[in-house]
Amino acid sequence: DTAVSQTPKYLVTQMGNDKSIKCEQNLGHDTMYWYKQDSKKFLKIMFSYNNKELIINETVPNRFSPKSPDKAHLNLHINSLELGDSAVYFCASSMGGGPTEAFFGQGTRLTVV
Amino acid sequence: DAKTTQPNSMESNEEEPVHLPCNHSTISGTDYIHWYRQLPSQGPEYVIHGLTSNVNNRMASLAIAEDRKSSTLILHRATLRDAAVYYCILKAWAGSYQLTFGKGTKLSVIP
């Protein structure tokens, strides 16, 4: 059983398109996250979300928006894709947003051409 | 954000212990020390975390200095599968506890 799963694993798309990446966790966690890992391998948090609050990293362009249909899912929508959006995107989850461990998905490699 | 300093890379021989250091001189009292690792082409994987006391689990041990300004991740017997980038992270409160990753230490294991 995969604890945190993302789809698709690879995504190639043209500039200007709108795309979504889906994330599901079966751990019963109530807090989910999106991270971006760029070509230099730096991992940066984009969003954290639980059923009470969305916390947005201020450096994230508003073309990126998280959508959570329920506690087990946090999808990432990206509008008007740009070349600089090419990266690996990781979804993660944890319990309560507290200091416990987070579980990460396997990542979605997005390539914008 | 509280920051950590780690060596860029380290090497270890297979089946020998590995000590991965981390400095976090600006740590605050509510910051937890977390270690994650990322194997090639995979997502980060939790290794261990602690607040003040040393911690052990099936994967590793975490030794925390008395003043909490540094810590050491100890892999007791390195295997080839342990080759990864190891991140020392201060999990700090920002509305929720968030993981802020640094550059990490790339560990190479020599057969």
Backbone of each chain as ProteinMPNN parsed JSONL, in Angstrom:
{"seq_chain_A": "DTAVSQTPKYLVTQMGNDKSIKCEQNLGHDTMYWYKQDSKKFLKIMFSYNNKELIINETVPNRFSPKSPDKAHLNLHINSLELGDSAVYFCASSMGGGPTEAFFGQGTRLTVV", "coords_chain_A": {"N_chain_A": [[0.838, -1.202, 0.0], [0.586, 2.157, -0.922], [1.494, 4.992, 0.861], [1.419, 7.804, 0.438], [0.399, 8.972, -2.525], [1.012, 10.139, -5.812], [-0.182, 11.504, -8.848], [0.155, 12.614, -12.205], [3.204, 10.647, -12.637], [5.065, 11.631, -14.355], [5.01, 14.596, -16.301], [4.641, 16.323, -19.173], [4.366, 19.345, -20.8], [3.11, 22.177, -22.658], [4.15, 25.613, -22.633], [2.004, 27.998, -21.134], [-0.176, 26.362, -20.854], [-2.693, 24.869, -18.676], [-2.489, 22.821, -15.854], [-2.949, 19.954, -13.691], [-1.912, 18.307, -10.704], [-2.363, 15.393, -8.911], [-2.868, 14.32, -5.532], [-2.978, 11.875, -3.045], [-3.518, 10.592, 0.199], [-3.397, 7.801, 2.396], [-3.187, 7.636, 5.103], [-4.656, 8.704, 7.082], [-4.003, 11.21, 7.912], [-4.249, 14.715, 8.751], [-3.118, 16.948, 7.716], [-1.685, 18.315, 4.853], [0.826, 18.812, 2.32], [2.551, 20.679, -0.229], [5.569, 20.505, -1.986], [8.313, 21.911, -3.802], [10.925, 20.865, -5.849], [13.705, 22.1, -7.27], [15.942, 22.372, -10.154], [18.41, 22.524, -8.983], [18.148, 20.972, -6.86], [17.071, 21.952, -4.515], [14.676, 21.786, -1.972], [11.604, 23.243, -1.519], [8.993, 24.469, 0.492], [5.678, 24.859, -0.591], [2.919, 25.002, 0.0], [0.966, 24.478, 2.963], [-1.685, 22.627, 4.312], [-4.604, 22.15, 6.192], [-7.78, 21.025, 7.462], [-8.577, 23.341, 8.456], [-7.007, 25.519, 7.803], [-5.185, 27.211, 5.247], [-1.881, 27.595, 4.493], [0.257, 29.631, 2.849], [3.274, 29.754, 1.096], [4.871, 32.754, 0.691], [6.372, 33.234, -1.534], [5.326, 31.837, -3.602], [3.912, 31.906, -6.781], [0.669, 33.237, -7.697], [-0.431, 31.716, -9.642], [-0.371, 29.156, -8.931], [-2.377, 26.902, -7.206], [-3.752, 25.205, -4.464], [-6.106, 22.542, -4.137], [-8.488, 21.023, -2.18], [-10.505, 18.409, -2.051], [-11.27, 16.697, -0.034], [-10.148, 15.413, 3.19], [-8.226, 13.543, 2.55], [-7.089, 14.178, 0.166], [-5.083, 16.4, -1.751], [-4.859, 18.442, -4.263], [-2.86, 19.955, -6.843], [-3.126, 22.779, -8.707], [-2.06, 24.367, -11.617], [-1.841, 27.267, -13.366], [-1.401, 28.769, -16.591], [1.262, 27.833, -17.402], [4.816, 28.172, -17.033], [8.217, 28.2, -18.277], [9.965, 28.153, -16.104], [8.605, 26.759, -14.223], [9.201, 24.176, -14.415], [10.113, 21.34, -12.692], [10.463, 19.047, -9.903], [7.674, 18.016, -8.177], [6.565, 17.488, -4.95], [4.264, 15.863, -2.895], [3.151, 15.756, 0.484], [2.313, 14.469, 3.742], [1.163, 14.841, 7.138], [0.432, 14.359, 10.644], [-1.762, 16.401, 12.244], [-0.273, 18.693, 11.783], [1.784, 18.986, 13.47], [4.904, 18.402, 15.257], [5.536, 15.877, 14.351], [6.572, 13.14, 12.155], [6.692, 13.591, 8.58], [5.256, 12.214, 5.647], [6.226, 11.505, 2.395], [5.28, 11.697, -1.062], [6.17, 10.078, -4.196], [6.817, 11.913, -6.034], [6.266, 14.228, -8.782], [7.42, 14.746, -11.895], [7.592, 17.609, -13.584], [7.731, 18.971, -16.748], [8.085, 21.769, -18.641], [7.666, 22.872, -21.843]], "CA_chain_A": [[0.0, 0.0, 0.0], [1.332, 3.408, -0.986], [0.93, 5.889, 1.856], [1.148, 9.07, -0.237], [0.55, 8.7, -3.945], [0.825, 11.281, -6.694], [-0.339, 11.231, -10.278], [0.987, 11.593, -12.83], [4.59, 10.631, -12.219], [5.734, 12.52, -15.298], [4.066, 15.476, -16.987], [5.291, 17.208, -20.131], [3.311, 20.199, -21.318], [3.593, 23.394, -23.3], [3.971, 26.893, -21.951], [0.683, 28.601, -21.239], [-1.227, 25.402, -20.505], [-3.101, 24.686, -17.283], [-2.39, 21.402, -15.514], [-3.162, 19.587, -12.291], [-1.247, 17.138, -10.152], [-3.214, 14.881, -7.843], [-2.198, 13.685, -4.403], [-3.868, 11.184, -2.121], [-2.848, 9.887, 1.292], [-4.278, 6.855, 3.077], [-2.651, 7.52, 6.454], [-5.551, 9.349, 8.033], [-3.439, 12.487, 8.334], [-5.134, 15.844, 8.514], [-2.367, 18.061, 7.143], [-0.983, 17.941, 3.629], [1.783, 19.824, 1.877], [3.197, 20.589, -1.529], [6.944, 20.982, -2.051], [8.903, 21.99, -5.131], [12.374, 20.643, -5.889], [14.17, 22.637, -8.552], [17.049, 21.664, -10.812], [19.538, 22.516, -8.065], [17.778, 19.999, -5.822], [16.543, 22.553, -3.29], [13.277, 21.49, -1.67], [10.962, 24.393, -0.886], [7.583, 24.265, 0.748], [4.785, 25.764, -1.306], [1.676, 25.136, 0.766], [0.538, 23.473, 3.914], [-3.147, 22.756, 4.368], [-5.455, 21.199, 6.901], [-9.186, 21.378, 7.248], [-8.838, 24.637, 9.065], [-6.208, 26.645, 7.35], [-4.212, 27.106, 4.176], [-0.73, 28.468, 4.686], [0.901, 29.756, 1.55], [4.58, 30.386, 1.052], [4.656, 34.022, -0.007], [7.111, 33.289, -2.794], [4.651, 31.032, -4.614], [3.025, 32.716, -7.654], [-0.754, 32.902, -7.53], [-0.833, 30.755, -10.674], [-0.417, 27.861, -8.254], [-3.427, 26.875, -6.191], [-4.1, 23.884, -3.958], [-7.525, 22.256, -4.015], [-8.651, 19.85, -1.325], [-11.897, 17.958, -2.005], [-11.476, 16.067, 1.275], [-8.917, 15.369, 3.979], [-7.255, 12.597, 2.007], [-6.619, 14.638, -1.137], [-4.694, 17.791, -1.96], [-4.4, 18.555, -5.644], [-2.16, 21.198, -7.164], [-3.478, 23.32, -10.011], [-1.11, 25.363, -12.075], [-2.342, 27.971, -14.55], [-0.449, 29.505, -17.444], [2.582, 27.284, -17.077], [6.009, 28.848, -17.54], [9.396, 27.336, -18.318], [10.542, 28.084, -14.767], [7.831, 25.864, -13.37], [9.75, 22.822, -14.549], [10.675, 20.908, -11.408], [9.781, 17.889, -9.335], [6.746, 18.449, -7.137], [6.309, 16.431, -3.971], [3.182, 15.98, -1.934], [3.486, 15.134, 1.765], [1.26, 14.589, 4.755], [1.543, 14.559, 8.521], [-0.727, 14.384, 11.528], [-1.957, 17.542, 13.121], [0.609, 19.831, 11.536], [2.687, 19.074, 14.603], [6.308, 18.089, 15.03], [5.738, 14.476, 13.98], [7.172, 12.967, 10.834], [5.904, 13.739, 7.377], [5.434, 11.175, 4.638], [6.271, 12.119, 1.077], [5.035, 10.913, -2.253], [7.339, 9.794, -5.033], [7.114, 13.084, -6.853], [5.806, 14.406, -10.161], [8.394, 15.541, -12.653], [6.907, 18.475, -14.549], [8.601, 19.606, -17.734], [7.359, 22.734, -19.464], [8.454, 23.1, -23.079]], "C_chain_A": [[0.874, 1.253, 0.0], [0.687, 4.411, -0.055], [0.515, 7.227, 1.239], [1.41, 8.834, -1.717], [0.226, 9.942, -4.756], [0.635, 10.788, -8.112], [-0.45, 12.544, -11.033], [2.406, 11.628, -12.269], [5.43, 11.56, -13.094], [4.662, 13.34, -16.02], [4.866, 16.409, -17.878], [4.194, 18.028, -20.785], [3.906, 21.47, -21.9], [3.352, 24.621, -22.421], [2.557, 27.409, -22.166], [-0.455, 27.672, -20.884], [-1.546, 25.441, -19.02], [-3.066, 23.185, -16.988], [-2.644, 21.196, -14.024], [-2.347, 18.357, -11.941], [-2.091, 16.69, -8.956], [-2.379, 14.218, -6.748], [-3.233, 13.088, -3.476], [-3.039, 10.523, -1.028], [-3.859, 9.006, 2.028], [-3.839, 6.626, 4.518], [-3.571, 8.112, 7.511], [-5.009, 10.668, 8.559], [-4.396, 13.631, 8.009], [-4.416, 17.06, 7.95], [-1.587, 17.572, 5.938], [-0.18, 19.124, 3.112], [2.114, 19.616, 0.401], [4.573, 21.227, -1.442], [7.384, 21.003, -3.506], [10.406, 21.754, -5.005], [12.882, 21.06, -7.259], [15.382, 21.87, -9.067], [18.296, 21.613, -9.936], [19.26, 21.65, -6.844], [17.331, 20.633, -4.516], [15.061, 22.224, -3.157], [12.667, 22.677, -0.938], [9.488, 24.124, -0.685], [6.772, 25.308, -0.012], [3.536, 26.057, -0.488], [1.649, 24.111, 1.89], [-0.952, 23.711, 4.139], [-3.732, 21.714, 5.283], [-6.878, 21.707, 6.797], [-9.542, 22.725, 7.852], [-8.154, 25.782, 8.336], [-5.281, 26.291, 6.19], [-3.097, 28.104, 4.456], [0.071, 28.458, 3.395], [2.274, 30.386, 1.723], [4.455, 31.626, 0.173], [5.393, 34.117, -1.326], [6.411, 32.527, -3.918], [3.753, 31.927, -5.469], [1.574, 32.294, -7.508], [-1.294, 32.064, -8.675], [-0.958, 29.342, -10.093], [-1.523, 27.904, -7.203], [-3.707, 25.443, -5.755], [-5.617, 23.739, -3.855], [-7.685, 20.973, -3.216], [-10.112, 19.445, -1.275], [-12.251, 17.268, -0.693], [-10.123, 15.927, 1.965], [-7.844, 14.491, 3.379], [-6.629, 13.076, 0.704], [-6.213, 16.108, -1.093], [-4.085, 17.878, -3.346], [-3.759, 19.914, -5.871], [-2.526, 21.607, -8.572], [-2.495, 24.417, -10.386], [-1.661, 25.969, -13.373], [-1.202, 28.633, -15.299], [0.987, 29.088, -17.179], [3.71, 28.029, -17.77], [7.192, 27.875, -17.501], [9.981, 27.121, -16.923], [9.766, 27.216, -13.798], [8.325, 24.421, -13.461], [10.501, 22.454, -13.278], [10.037, 19.58, -11.043], [8.938, 18.384, -8.17], [6.42, 17.261, -6.244], [5.123, 16.811, -3.085], [3.606, 15.276, -0.659], [2.303, 15.275, 2.706], [1.835, 14.311, 6.131], [0.295, 14.697, 9.38], [-0.726, 15.659, 12.338], [-1.094, 18.745, 12.847], [1.626, 20.007, 12.623], [4.083, 18.62, 14.266], [6.576, 16.63, 14.674], [6.231, 14.375, 12.545], [6.163, 13.183, 9.72], [6.25, 12.611, 6.422], [5.301, 11.825, 3.271], [5.868, 11.138, -0.015], [6.308, 10.766, -3.077], [7.672, 10.94, -5.988], [6.491, 13.046, -8.237], [6.814, 15.292, -10.861], [7.656, 16.302, -13.74], [7.938, 19.125, -15.461], [7.747, 20.498, -18.621], [8.242, 23.067, -20.672], [7.872, 24.261, -23.881]], "O_chain_A": [[1.783, 1.39, 0.818], [-0.514, 4.668, -0.146], [-0.587, 7.721, 1.48], [2.536, 8.528, -2.108], [-0.697, 10.693, -4.441], [1.216, 9.784, -8.523], [-1.082, 13.486, -10.553], [2.761, 12.534, -11.516], [6.379, 12.188, -12.626], [3.568, 12.854, -16.308], [5.678, 17.196, -17.391], [3.206, 17.477, -21.27], [5.07, 21.793, -21.657], [2.454, 24.638, -21.578], [1.989, 27.27, -23.249], [-1.575, 28.122, -20.638], [-0.781, 25.971, -18.215], [-3.557, 22.379, -17.78], [-2.567, 22.124, -13.219], [-2.123, 17.481, -12.776], [-2.478, 17.496, -8.11], [-1.327, 13.636, -7.012], [-4.242, 13.719, -3.16], [-1.979, 9.959, -1.301], [-5.005, 9.395, 2.253], [-4.082, 5.563, 5.089], [-3.287, 8.025, 8.706], [-5.511, 11.188, 9.556], [-5.236, 13.527, 7.115], [-5.041, 18.097, 7.728], [-0.913, 16.544, 5.994], [-0.467, 20.279, 3.425], [1.971, 18.518, -0.137], [4.738, 22.324, -0.908], [6.903, 20.227, -4.332], [11.075, 22.36, -4.168], [12.539, 20.456, -8.276], [15.791, 20.86, -8.494], [19.149, 20.747, -10.128], [20.057, 21.609, -5.907], [17.219, 19.94, -3.505], [14.291, 22.367, -4.107], [13.144, 23.074, 0.125], [8.812, 23.613, -1.578], [7.136, 26.483, -0.065], [3.148, 27.212, -0.309], [2.227, 23.029, 1.785], [-1.417, 24.851, 4.154], [-3.406, 20.531, 5.178], [-7.146, 22.702, 6.123], [-10.681, 23.18, 7.759], [-8.685, 26.891, 8.271], [-4.676, 25.219, 6.158], [-3.34, 29.298, 4.634], [0.502, 27.408, 2.917], [2.429, 31.405, 2.396], [3.983, 31.544, -0.961], [5.086, 34.978, -2.15], [6.859, 32.568, -5.064], [2.91, 32.64, -4.925], [1.282, 31.132, -7.228], [-2.478, 31.729, -8.692], [-1.572, 28.459, -10.692], [-1.591, 28.839, -6.404], [-3.882, 24.562, -6.597], [-6.321, 24.693, -3.526], [-7.081, 19.952, -3.544], [-10.894, 20.054, -0.545], [-13.414, 17.261, -0.291], [-9.086, 16.277, 1.401], [-6.663, 14.676, 3.672], [-5.718, 12.427, 0.19], [-6.889, 16.943, -0.491], [-2.954, 17.45, -3.577], [-4.069, 20.89, -5.189], [-2.268, 20.873, -9.526], [-2.151, 25.276, -9.574], [-1.91, 25.258, -14.347], [-0.181, 29.004, -14.72], [1.82, 29.901, -16.779], [3.592, 28.456, -18.918], [7.169, 26.87, -16.791], [10.439, 26.025, -16.602], [10.217, 26.966, -12.681], [7.915, 23.561, -12.681], [11.406, 23.167, -12.846], [9.191, 19.057, -11.767], [9.431, 19.085, -7.286], [6.053, 16.184, -6.714], [5.017, 17.938, -2.6], [4.347, 14.295, -0.714], [1.41, 16.095, 2.491], [2.855, 13.636, 6.274], [-0.764, 15.101, 8.899], [0.238, 15.947, 13.047], [-1.157, 19.729, 13.585], [2.272, 21.052, 12.71], [4.414, 18.468, 13.091], [7.727, 16.193, 14.695], [6.302, 15.366, 11.818], [4.959, 12.987, 9.89], [7.378, 12.119, 6.391], [4.377, 12.6, 3.025], [6.082, 9.93, 0.089], [7.373, 11.261, -2.707], [8.7, 10.916, -6.665], [6.223, 11.979, -8.79], [7.035, 16.438, -10.471], [7.157, 15.711, -14.698], [8.893, 19.749, -14.998], [6.807, 20.038, -19.268], [9.393, 23.482, -20.535], [8.394, 24.6, -24.943]]}, "seq_chain_B": "DAKTTQPNSMESNEEEPVHLPCNHSTISGTDYIHWYRQLPSQGPEYVIHGLTSNVNNRMASLAIAEDRKSSTLILHRATLRDAAVYYCILKAWAGSYQLTFGKGTKLSVIP", "coords_chain_B": {"N_chain_B": [[13.842, 32.166, 9.522], [15.062, 29.327, 11.206], [18.312, 28.036, 10.683], [20.336, 25.421, 9.31], [23.585, 23.889, 9.184], [25.435, 21.805, 7.182], [27.923, 19.404, 6.141], [28.788, 19.331, 2.648], [29.237, 16.873, 1.413], [29.93, 13.42, 2.205], [31.825, 10.444, 2.741], [31.621, 6.921, 3.212], [32.706, 3.698, 4.251], [31.267, 0.594, 3.378], [29.322, -1.139, 5.785], [30.461, 0.103, 7.941], [30.261, 2.42, 10.733], [28.556, 5.579, 10.435], [28.814, 9.012, 10.952], [26.936, 11.76, 10.78], [27.203, 15.151, 10.779], [25.558, 18.115, 12.096], [25.065, 21.547, 12.349], [23.289, 23.898, 14.218], [23.078, 26.628, 15.313], [21.337, 28.699, 15.863], [19.045, 27.701, 16.885], [15.778, 27.542, 18.315], [13.829, 27.272, 21.373], [11.507, 25.828, 20.798], [11.95, 24.442, 18.518], [12.078, 21.451, 16.714], [14.423, 18.891, 15.967], [14.871, 17.412, 13.004], [15.602, 14.656, 10.864], [15.832, 13.776, 7.527], [16.031, 11.724, 4.611], [16.943, 11.486, 1.175], [16.73, 9.309, -1.326], [18.099, 8.563, -4.575], [16.024, 9.779, -7.132], [13.697, 9.562, -5.639], [11.135, 10.42, -3.208], [11.6, 12.482, -0.243], [12.459, 10.806, 2.804], [11.483, 10.068, 6.038], [13.728, 9.932, 8.781], [14.519, 10.27, 11.55], [13.701, 12.023, 14.613], [14.079, 14.573, 17.153], [13.965, 16.401, 20.287], [15.29, 17.309, 22.72], [16.562, 15.185, 24.012], [18.712, 12.337, 23.326], [17.925, 10.044, 20.684], [16.78, 6.897, 19.53], [16.07, 4.716, 16.827], [14.892, 2.156, 14.553], [16.248, 2.738, 12.282], [18.316, 4.595, 12.748], [20.403, 6.575, 14.994], [20.071, 9.516, 16.956], [22.035, 12.003, 18.127], [22.02, 14.622, 20.326], [23.425, 17.69, 21.093], [24.149, 19.068, 24.334], [23.608, 21.807, 24.572], [21.99, 22.075, 22.432], [22.816, 23.141, 20.049], [23.967, 21.737, 18.078], [23.838, 18.596, 16.303], [24.037, 15.047, 15.699], [23.623, 12.617, 13.305], [23.566, 9.18, 13.417], [24.424, 6.416, 11.637], [24.496, 3.092, 12.125], [25.611, 0.872, 10.782], [26.659, 1.264, 7.726], [25.038, 0.701, 4.654], [24.877, -0.071, 1.127], [22.455, 0.806, 0.321], [22.036, 2.98, 1.874], [23.112, 5.17, 0.691], [22.539, 8.419, -0.057], [20.988, 11.706, -0.008], [21.198, 13.459, 2.931], [19.205, 15.257, 5.079], [19.258, 17.676, 7.536], [17.008, 19.166, 9.588], [15.331, 21.89, 11.052], [12.372, 21.756, 12.587], [10.1, 24.073, 12.588], [7.701, 26.187, 14.18], [5.164, 27.653, 12.262], [2.529, 28.623, 12.129], [1.732, 26.117, 11.426], [3.665, 23.183, 12.035], [6.435, 23.308, 10.021], [8.56, 21.896, 7.551], [11.676, 22.986, 6.683], [13.86, 22.647, 4.239], [17.406, 22.341, 3.857], [20.554, 22.286, 2.136], [21.628, 19.813, 2.568], [23.545, 16.728, 3.138], [25.393, 14.839, 0.963], [25.708, 11.493, 1.018], [28.011, 9.059, 0.262], [28.469, 5.617, -0.171], [30.943, 3.29, 0.037], [31.683, 0.26, -1.487]], "CA_chain_B": [[13.875, 30.702, 9.624], [16.251, 28.734, 11.792], [19.055, 27.395, 9.61], [21.271, 24.359, 9.66], [24.792, 23.792, 8.372], [25.893, 20.424, 7.041], [28.926, 19.246, 5.069], [28.165, 19.046, 1.359], [29.321, 15.455, 1.078], [30.717, 12.532, 3.048], [31.981, 9.071, 2.243], [31.752, 5.901, 4.246], [32.837, 2.323, 3.768], [30.13, -0.265, 3.699], [29.31, -1.86, 7.061], [31.074, 0.889, 9.016], [29.351, 3.462, 11.215], [28.635, 6.895, 9.814], [28.357, 10.107, 11.8], [26.618, 12.916, 9.942], [27.034, 16.278, 11.706], [24.69, 19.238, 11.733], [25.115, 22.69, 13.264], [22.083, 24.733, 14.218], [23.386, 27.485, 16.457], [20.247, 29.649, 16.131], [17.845, 26.924, 17.23], [14.979, 28.079, 19.412], [13.383, 26.247, 22.301], [10.384, 25.036, 20.277], [12.346, 23.785, 17.26], [12.436, 20.041, 16.723], [15.478, 18.516, 15.03], [14.444, 16.293, 12.167], [16.468, 14.191, 9.788], [15.217, 13.075, 6.414], [16.981, 11.404, 3.553], [16.344, 11.35, -0.151], [17.439, 8.424, -2.241], [17.976, 9.046, -5.957], [14.736, 9.688, -7.831], [12.608, 9.259, -4.711], [10.761, 11.489, -2.297], [12.27, 12.437, 1.065], [12.015, 9.75, 3.708], [11.768, 10.391, 7.439], [14.706, 9.067, 9.446], [14.441, 10.345, 13.007], [13.621, 13.39, 15.101], [14.195, 14.721, 18.596], [13.876, 17.765, 20.799], [16.411, 17.565, 23.619], [17.272, 13.947, 24.386], [19.127, 11.434, 22.249], [16.835, 9.192, 20.228], [17.157, 5.734, 18.72], [15.023, 3.927, 16.179], [15.451, 1.023, 13.807], [17.063, 3.222, 11.172], [19.472, 5.407, 13.122], [20.4, 7.236, 16.293], [20.249, 10.961, 16.899], [22.697, 12.531, 19.312], [21.789, 16.066, 20.393], [24.313, 18.343, 22.065], [23.447, 19.556, 25.522], [23.112, 23.15, 24.294], [21.116, 21.903, 21.264], [23.291, 23.896, 18.894], [24.435, 20.79, 17.068], [23.355, 17.223, 16.453], [24.713, 14.084, 14.843], [22.879, 11.431, 12.907], [24.466, 8.033, 13.421], [24.016, 5.168, 10.993], [25.389, 2.173, 12.833], [26.336, 0.08, 9.789], [26.224, 1.783, 6.433], [24.871, -0.215, 3.533], [24.818, 0.632, -0.149], [21.139, 1.416, 0.226], [22.022, 4.216, 2.653], [23.628, 6.27, -0.125], [21.419, 9.341, -0.24], [21.217, 13.042, 0.557], [20.633, 13.504, 4.28], [18.834, 16.613, 5.443], [19.034, 18.032, 8.93], [15.986, 20.203, 9.479], [14.675, 22.359, 12.271], [10.949, 21.863, 12.296], [9.735, 25.25, 13.36], [6.298, 26.553, 14.127], [4.818, 28.79, 11.397], [1.111, 28.35, 11.889], [1.81, 24.678, 11.653], [5.081, 22.874, 11.972], [6.842, 23.145, 8.635], [9.913, 21.445, 7.274], [12.429, 23.846, 5.78], [15.031, 21.871, 3.84], [18.642, 22.982, 3.427], [21.227, 21.632, 1.024], [21.862, 18.421, 2.917], [24.836, 16.065, 2.948], [25.337, 13.679, 0.083], [26.491, 10.393, 1.564], [28.392, 7.985, -0.655], [28.889, 4.406, 0.535], [31.908, 2.571, -0.8], [31.609, -1.189, -1.209]], "C_chain_B": [[15.166, 30.251, 10.272], [16.973, 27.941, 10.715], [19.986, 26.327, 10.168], [22.444, 24.389, 8.71], [25.275, 22.363, 8.39], [27.023, 20.383, 6.013], [28.226, 18.878, 3.767], [28.154, 17.555, 1.059], [30.172, 14.715, 2.102], [30.788, 11.168, 2.389], [32.095, 8.127, 3.429], [31.983, 4.561, 3.573], [31.629, 1.521, 4.219], [30.38, -1.006, 5.007], [30.061, -1.145, 8.171], [30.084, 1.936, 9.503], [29.606, 4.795, 10.517], [28.071, 7.924, 10.787], [28.166, 11.339, 10.92], [26.351, 14.11, 10.854], [26.097, 17.35, 11.165], [24.833, 20.33, 12.799], [23.849, 23.511, 13.115], [22.164, 25.669, 15.403], [22.263, 28.445, 16.801], [18.944, 28.937, 16.506], [17.098, 27.59, 18.396], [14.395, 26.923, 20.225], [12.277, 25.355, 21.777], [10.724, 24.31, 18.985], [12.688, 22.316, 17.507], [13.519, 19.798, 15.676], [15.032, 17.262, 14.298], [15.534, 15.928, 11.192], [15.634, 13.422, 8.774], [16.33, 12.685, 5.449], [16.228, 11.249, 2.253], [17.237, 10.481, -1.012], [17.223, 8.921, -3.663], [16.598, 8.755, -6.543], [13.57, 9.291, -6.919], [12.265, 10.495, -3.876], [11.53, 11.389, -0.997], [11.623, 11.393, 1.966], [12.422, 10.14, 5.122], [12.77, 9.405, 8.012], [14.485, 9.075, 10.952], [14.216, 11.796, 13.405], [13.724, 13.405, 16.622], [14.108, 16.181, 18.992], [15.082, 18.093, 21.671], [17.233, 16.312, 23.896], [17.696, 13.162, 23.153], [17.999, 10.452, 21.946], [17.404, 8.039, 19.411], [15.922, 5.172, 18.053], [15.694, 2.876, 15.306], [16.382, 1.491, 12.687], [18.37, 3.847, 11.637], [19.37, 5.857, 14.572], [20.638, 8.721, 16.08], [20.851, 11.407, 18.223], [22.594, 14.05, 19.276], [22.693, 16.665, 21.466], [23.504, 18.935, 23.21], [22.879, 20.957, 25.31], [22.206, 23.203, 23.068], [21.599, 22.656, 20.036], [23.892, 22.997, 17.831], [23.83, 19.42, 17.346], [24.112, 16.333, 15.472], [23.791, 12.917, 14.566], [23.871, 10.289, 12.782], [23.796, 6.853, 12.728], [24.991, 4.108, 11.48], [26.213, 1.284, 11.903], [25.845, 0.504, 8.424], [26.096, 0.66, 5.416], [24.794, 0.605, 2.253], [23.487, 1.365, -0.29], [21.046, 2.729, 1.012], [22.596, 5.399, 1.885], [22.456, 7.18, -0.518], [21.877, 10.734, 0.182], [20.485, 13.085, 1.889], [20.421, 14.968, 4.674], [18.61, 16.718, 6.95], [18.124, 19.252, 8.919], [15.498, 20.587, 10.859], [13.214, 22.563, 11.938], [10.382, 22.937, 13.207], [8.274, 25.573, 13.17], [6.114, 27.788, 13.232], [3.35, 28.676, 11.059], [0.842, 26.87, 11.961], [3.305, 24.39, 11.624], [5.458, 22.594, 10.529], [8.292, 22.706, 8.54], [10.568, 22.386, 6.287], [13.744, 23.144, 5.466], [16.199, 22.776, 3.488], [19.245, 22.201, 2.275], [21.5, 20.163, 1.31], [23.282, 17.957, 2.696], [24.64, 14.864, 2.051], [26.278, 12.609, 0.605], [26.742, 9.35, 0.483], [28.888, 6.811, 0.182], [29.738, 3.572, -0.411], [31.869, 1.088, -0.463], [32.933, -1.726, -0.676]], "O_chain_B": [[16.244, 30.737, 9.928], [16.336, 27.251, 9.919], [20.362, 26.345, 11.34], [22.329, 24.852, 7.575], [25.499, 21.775, 9.448], [27.079, 21.226, 5.118], [27.2, 18.199, 3.775], [27.18, 17.033, 0.516], [31.018, 15.304, 2.774], [29.93, 10.792, 1.59], [32.595, 8.487, 4.495], [31.513, 4.322, 2.461], [31.06, 1.746, 5.288], [31.496, -1.439, 5.295], [30.279, -1.722, 9.236], [29.165, 2.305, 8.772], [30.717, 5.088, 10.075], [27.001, 7.736, 11.366], [29.129, 11.887, 10.384], [25.387, 14.099, 11.619], [25.878, 17.473, 9.96], [24.733, 20.062, 13.996], [23.4, 23.78, 12.002], [21.422, 25.531, 16.374], [22.223, 28.963, 17.917], [17.867, 29.531, 16.442], [17.705, 28.121, 19.326], [14.459, 25.761, 19.822], [12.115, 24.232, 22.257], [9.869, 23.632, 18.416], [13.48, 21.986, 18.39], [13.523, 20.431, 14.621], [14.843, 16.201, 14.894], [16.298, 16.783, 10.745], [14.844, 12.544, 9.121], [17.424, 13.248, 5.475], [15.04, 10.925, 2.23], [18.348, 10.865, -1.378], [16.254, 9.633, -3.924], [16.085, 7.639, -6.459], [12.571, 8.744, -7.388], [13.01, 11.474, -3.848], [12.062, 10.327, -0.673], [10.422, 11.135, 1.899], [13.573, 10.5, 5.368], [12.684, 8.201, 7.769], [14.288, 8.025, 11.564], [14.506, 12.705, 12.627], [13.49, 12.397, 17.289], [14.169, 17.078, 18.151], [15.812, 19.045, 21.394], [18.457, 16.377, 24.002], [17.115, 13.305, 22.078], [17.224, 10.079, 22.827], [18.39, 8.198, 18.692], [14.844, 5.154, 18.647], [16.916, 2.728, 15.323], [17.21, 0.719, 12.203], [19.411, 3.66, 11.008], [18.401, 5.566, 15.273], [21.321, 9.127, 15.14], [20.266, 11.219, 19.29], [23.026, 14.689, 18.316], [22.717, 16.198, 22.605], [22.325, 19.256, 23.059], [21.797, 21.269, 25.806], [21.71, 24.272, 22.711], [20.85, 22.792, 19.069], [24.289, 23.482, 16.772], [23.377, 19.125, 18.453], [24.746, 16.818, 14.535], [23.246, 12.306, 15.486], [24.898, 10.42, 12.117], [22.755, 6.36, 13.162], [26.196, 4.229, 11.259], [27.369, 0.976, 12.194], [24.743, 0.144, 8.012], [26.952, -0.222, 5.337], [24.662, 1.829, 2.295], [23.405, 2.409, -0.937], [20.099, 3.496, 0.841], [22.567, 6.524, 2.384], [21.525, 6.767, -1.209], [22.996, 10.921, 0.661], [19.294, 12.782, 1.963], [21.334, 15.792, 4.608], [17.863, 15.939, 7.542], [18.45, 20.263, 8.297], [15.28, 19.736, 11.722], [12.854, 23.415, 11.126], [10.209, 22.745, 14.411], [7.683, 25.271, 12.134], [6.783, 28.808, 13.398], [2.958, 28.637, 9.892], [-0.173, 26.435, 12.504], [4.108, 25.24, 11.239], [4.859, 21.732, 9.885], [9.134, 23.098, 9.347], [10.073, 22.567, 5.175], [14.63, 23.055, 6.316], [16.018, 23.841, 2.898], [18.532, 21.533, 1.526], [21.593, 19.358, 0.384], [24.115, 18.678, 2.147], [23.83, 13.982, 2.335], [27.494, 12.795, 0.631], [25.809, 8.829, -0.128], [29.642, 6.998, 1.137], [29.31, 3.201, -1.504], [32.004, 0.702, 0.698], [33.046, -2.918, -0.392]]}, "name": "protein", "num_of_chains": 2, "seq": "DTAVSQTPKYLVTQMGNDKSIKCEQNLGHDTMYWYKQDSKKFLKIMFSYNNKELIINETVPNRFSPKSPDKAHLNLHINSLELGDSAVYFCASSMGGGPTEAFFGQGTRLTVVDAKTTQPNSMESNEEEPVHLPCNHSTISGTDYIHWYRQLPSQGPEYVIHGLTSNVNNRMASLAIAEDRKSSTLILHRATLRDAAVYYCILKAWAGSYQLTFGKGTKLSVIP"}
